[in-house]
């Protein structure tokens, strides 16, 4: 017998981890809005080659996943203070993989992050976060002959190397999405990376995304391939969210769960 919609929601809610309490002090506070999530399956051994030492691919349904994510950053600030004028508002498009430590801590690994604020890019690159300076445009357009549907999308053009991306979706009305795959791809409370040759984990916390399924309207992308990943065909998962507010804590060494990274 097929599970009822209520049963499915309860099952998904059980999978969704509670947003973790962020260890003090909070380093950054920001809001991510108009988020588009496009995801493809990739081989686990392919993902493994891009992950920091001590971190392994996180797998769902026998596959690793690569994501192309676009959103608008708003009110980004230091600590829990107010957003920084101008620099605290920009567009971002990132390519990411999904990671897991031996102790079960889940995260993401960014292969690239395109942003349209050069000072932000330079500051992030100094911390060894792979930001790229790009022109990024956000669009929101009504669909012809529709009173309710609209397309939401991002277009990217890198100022160096020439890689481009343009994608748009049509968010679907109706119930929110909380199936296990969508939870796996979005309930991420930290990032894995490297700093000065050491593997690190930077925690964050936010409430569950308000997710809606979406139809792919348009996609022409060089960014995933430029990151070294081959993802052919249309994405298997297409999601949209109006956004969440999030805070980041201090990074720690992957090999030392209780030891924060000195800065």
C-alpha positions in Angstrom: 0.0 0.0 0.0 1.4 3.4 -0.9 2.2 5.7 2.0 -0.1 8.7 2.5 1.2 12.2 2.0 1.2 12.7 5.8 3.2 9.5 6.3 5.7 10.6 3.7 6.1 14.0 5.4 6.7 12.3 8.8 9.3 10.0 7.2 11.2 12.9 5.7 11.0 14.9 8.9 12.6 12.0 10.7 15.5 12.1 8.2 16.0 15.8 8.5 18.6 16.5 11.2 17.7 19.2 13.7 19.6 22.4 12.9 22.6 22.2 15.2 23.4 24.7 17.9 26.3 26.8 16.7 29.3 26.9 18.9 30.1 30.5 20.1 31.1 32.8 18.8 29.3 33.2 15.5 31.6 34.5 12.8 29.1 35.5 10.1 25.4 36.1 9.7 23.7 36.2 6.3 20.5 35.5 4.4 20.3 33.4 1.2 17.3 34.1 -1.0 15.8 32.9 -4.3 17.9 29.7 -4.2 17.9 27.3 -7.2 19.3 23.8 -6.7 20.2 21.7 -9.7 21.7 18.3 -9.1 23.2 15.4 -11.0 24.4 11.9 -10.0 28.1 11.2 -10.3 30.3 8.3 -9.5 31.5 8.1 -5.9 35.1 7.5 -6.9 34.9 10.7 -9.1 33.8 12.8 -6.2 36.4 11.3 -3.9 39.2 12.8 -6.0 38.1 16.3 -5.1 37.7 16.0 -1.4 40.1 17.1 1.4 42.1 14.4 3.1 40.1 12.7 5.9 36.8 13.4 4.2 34.8 10.9 2.1 31.9 11.3 -0.4 28.5 11.3 1.1 26.3 9.0 -0.9 22.5 8.8 -1.5 20.8 6.0 -3.5 24.2 4.6 -4.4 25.6 7.8 -6.0 27.5 10.9 -5.1 25.9 14.2 -6.3 27.2 17.4 -7.8 25.2 20.6 -7.4 24.9 23.8 -9.3 23.4 26.3 -6.9 22.4 30.0 -7.4 21.2 32.4 -4.8 21.2 36.1 -3.8 23.2 36.9 -0.7 21.6 39.6 1.6 22.5 41.2 4.8 25.9 39.4 5.2 27.6 40.7 8.3 30.3 39.9 10.8 29.3 38.0 13.9 25.6 38.6 14.6 25.8 42.2 13.6 24.0 44.1 10.8 24.7 43.5 7.2 27.7 45.3 5.6 26.5 48.0 3.2 27.1 47.0 -0.5 29.5 44.2 0.2 26.9 42.3 2.2 24.6 42.0 -0.9 25.6 40.1 -4.0 24.8 37.2 -6.2 26.5 33.8 -5.9 26.5 30.6 -8.0 28.5 27.7 -6.7 29.4 24.1 -7.8 29.6 21.7 -4.8 30.0 18.1 -3.8 28.7 16.3 -0.7 31.1 15.1 2.1 31.2 13.2 5.2 33.7 12.6 8.0 34.3 9.2 9.6 32.4 10.5 12.7 29.4 11.1 10.5 29.6 14.9 10.3 28.1 15.9 6.9 29.0 18.9 4.8 29.7 20.3 1.4 32.9 20.8 -0.6 32.9 23.8 -2.9 34.7 23.3 -6.2 34.0 26.9 -7.2 31.9 29.9 -6.0 31.2 32.7 -8.5 30.4 36.1 -7.0 29.9 39.6 -8.4 31.7 41.5 -5.6 35.5 41.7 -6.1 36.4 42.6 -2.5 34.4 39.6 -1.3 36.2 37.3 -3.8 39.6 38.5 -2.8 38.9 38.2 0.9 37.5 34.6 0.5 40.5 33.6 -1.7 42.9 34.8 1.0 41.1 32.2 3.2 41.6 29.6 0.5 37.9 29.4 -0.4 37.7 29.1 -4.3 35.8 32.2 -5.2 35.8 33.6 -8.7 35.0 37.1 -9.8 32.1 37.1 -12.3 29.3 39.1 -13.6 26.1 37.5 -12.3 22.6 38.6 -13.3 19.4 37.5 -11.5 16.1 37.4 -13.5 12.5 37.0 -12.5 10.1 37.0 -15.4 6.4 36.2 -15.7 5.6 33.3 -18.1 3.6 34.3 -21.2 -0.1 33.3 -21.0 0.1 32.4 -17.3 -1.3 34.4 -14.4 0.8 32.7 -11.7 3.9 31.0 -13.2 7.2 32.8 -13.5 10.8 32.0 -14.3 13.6 32.6 -11.9 17.2 32.3 -13.0 20.9 33.3 -13.0 23.4 34.0 -15.7 27.2 34.0 -15.0 30.1 35.2 -17.1 33.6 35.0 -15.6 35.9 37.9 -16.2 38.8 35.5 -16.6 38.8 32.0 -18.2 35.6 32.7 -20.1 33.3 30.1 -18.4 29.6 30.9 -18.5 26.4 29.6 -17.1 22.7 30.4 -17.6 19.9 28.6 -15.9 16.3 29.2 -15.0 13.5 27.3 -13.4 9.7 27.6 -12.9 8.9 27.0 -9.2 5.8 24.9 -8.8 2.9 25.9 -6.5 1.5 23.6 -4.0 2.9 21.6 -1.1 6.5 22.0 0.0 9.0 19.3 -0.8 10.6 17.2 1.9 11.5 13.9 0.2 14.7 12.1 1.4 16.8 13.1 -1.6 15.8 16.8 -1.2 16.6 16.6 2.4 20.0 15.0 1.7 21.0 17.7 -0.7 19.9 20.7 1.3 20.1 19.8 5.0 23.8 20.7 5.2 25.3 22.4 8.2 28.9 23.0 7.3 31.6 23.0 4.7 34.7 21.0 4.4 37.8 22.5 2.8 41.5 23.0 3.3 43.5 25.8 4.9 47.3 25.9 5.0 47.5 22.3 4.0 45.0 21.1 6.7 41.5 19.7 6.3 38.9 21.9 8.1 35.2 22.0 8.8 33.3 25.3 9.2 29.9 24.8 10.8 26.8 26.7 10.1 23.2 26.5 11.2 19.8 27.5 9.6 16.2 26.3 9.7 15.1 23.8 7.2 14.8 25.2 3.7 11.2 25.9 2.5 11.6 23.8 -0.7 9.4 23.6 -3.8 9.8 21.4 -6.7 10.6 23.3 -10.0 10.6 22.7 -13.7 13.9 23.3 -15.6 13.2 26.1 -18.0 16.6 26.7 -19.4 20.2 25.5 -18.8 23.5 26.2 -20.6 26.4 25.6 -18.2 30.2 25.5 -18.3 30.8 25.8 -14.6 30.4 22.2 -13.6 32.7 21.1 -16.5 35.2 23.8 -15.6 35.3 22.3 -12.1 36.4 19.0 -13.6 33.1 17.2 -13.3 31.3 15.6 -16.2 27.5 15.7 -15.7 25.5 15.0 -18.8 21.8 15.3 -19.5 19.2 17.2 -17.5 19.6 17.4 -13.7 17.8 14.7 -11.7 16.7 17.1 -8.9 15.4 20.6 -9.5 14.4 22.7 -6.5 13.6 26.3 -5.6 13.5 28.0 -2.2 12.7 31.6 -1.2 15.6 31.3 1.3 16.9 31.0 4.8 18.9 33.0 7.3 22.1 31.3 8.4 25.1 31.8 10.8 28.6 30.4 10.6 30.9 29.4 13.4 34.6 29.1 13.8 36.3 26.3 11.7 37.9 23.3 13.3 40.4 20.7 12.1 38.8 17.6 10.6 41.1 15.3 12.5 40.3 17.1 15.8 36.5 17.5 16.3 37.0 19.6 19.5 39.9 21.7 18.4 39.1 25.0 16.6 41.4 26.3 13.9 43.6 29.1 15.1 43.2 32.3 13.0 
